[in-house]
Amino acid sequence: MDLSQPQPSQRNLWLILSLAFAALYGFLFWRKAFAGDYSLQDDARQHIFWMQRWLDPELFPNDLIADYFQSLAPFGYKTLYKTAVSLGIHPFLLSKVLPPILGLVATIYGFCLCLRILPSPVIAFVSTLLLNQSMWMWRDLGSGTPRSFAIPLLLAFLYYLSRRARWPCVGVILLEGWFYPHLVLISVATLMMRLVRYQHGRVGLSRDSLDYQLLGWGTATGILVLLPFVVSASPYGPVVSAAQAKTMPEFGAGGRHPFFGKTGLDYWLGGKSGLFSMLNPVAIFAGFLLPLLLPLRKRLPILLKTTPAFGLLAQLAGASLGCFLIAHALLFRLHAPNRYTSYSASIILSIAAAIVLISLADAA
């Protein structure tokens, strides 16, 4: 397979094909979302219903549940929906229109990021195809809630980081805090991981001043955007502790938020407590083979064409794993631990699986 710098026409062809599949998935979603007048995604029923107060201030008077979910909405997410309401767009309608648009945004950033890692439009196409299948087979993207923005924002951050673009990286971290704050910790941790370099069998620190500038600006932005969550006291009391949660049926097997119903590997690998909760489609499992194939790069010429941006996959994995372990240690102060690995795993494995599949097909 020719992996010289792809021609613009070739790159654009595969990008258009990637967007075509993303649009197809979005169309299938819209067909289901608009199938009935009262069709609404499950998570949207929790996180969007209270927005009808902007249409009729007399709705949900003295409603603690509505007040609670309204208090949870991040600033940017709330502002986006409130702006739409001011333009005459119903919140329920926007929650149905947004997901396919976010899917297209994720596809563009995912395609461009993959090209930065390995200059093959075919691999970029396969990675976005797997990523779209992963996103649409899970409920988060289609909900129109803050979680819908997670993968597009994380991909945007990784793409700008691969280009070493300081201010776009800082801007995305700011957006992460406004839409899905968990990503701020992942992004800042990824910037920290970039300081660790492995060269010639030795581990050392980066000597590139831009890496330290990125970390400094990213950390400062992260602190600024997360500070309101730290200093403001919730009127609904402190977050439930791990000891309390273990006594509550909601967190047990069959509960609303099953967390402690599993043991052993089931506890650490799946569900809200585990590393992986979005491992689909089946083809994405091929990504786990990539570390095993790297020592064989002389027999797999495609792997010889990876760029320095390839290290982003390991850096993101390390950052997400670190946040995951800290979330377990501070249960549940940083929310469910799987929030820090599920989206990262989808991105990493979709790119890794595409590289593995095309490398093996090319070698065959």
Secondary structure, 3 states (H helix, E strand, C coil): CCCCCCCHHHHHHHHHHHHHHHHHHHHHHHHHHCCCCCCCCHHHHHHCHHHHHHCCCCCCCCCHHHHHHHHHCCHHHHHHHHHHHHCCCCHHHHHHHHHHHHHHHHHHHHHHHHHHHCCCHHHHHHHHHHHHHHHHHCCCHHHCCHHHHHHHHHHHHHHHHHCCCHHHHHHHHHHHHHHCCHHHHHHHHHHHHCCEEEECCEEEECCCHHHHHHHHHHHHHHHHHHHHHHHCCCCCCCCCCHHHHHCCHHHCCCCCCCCCCCCHHHHHHCHHHCCCCCCCCHHHHHHHHHHHHHHHCCCCHHHHHCCHHHHHHHHHHHHHHHHHHHHHHCCCCCCCHHHHCHHHHHHHHHHHHHHHHHHHHHHC
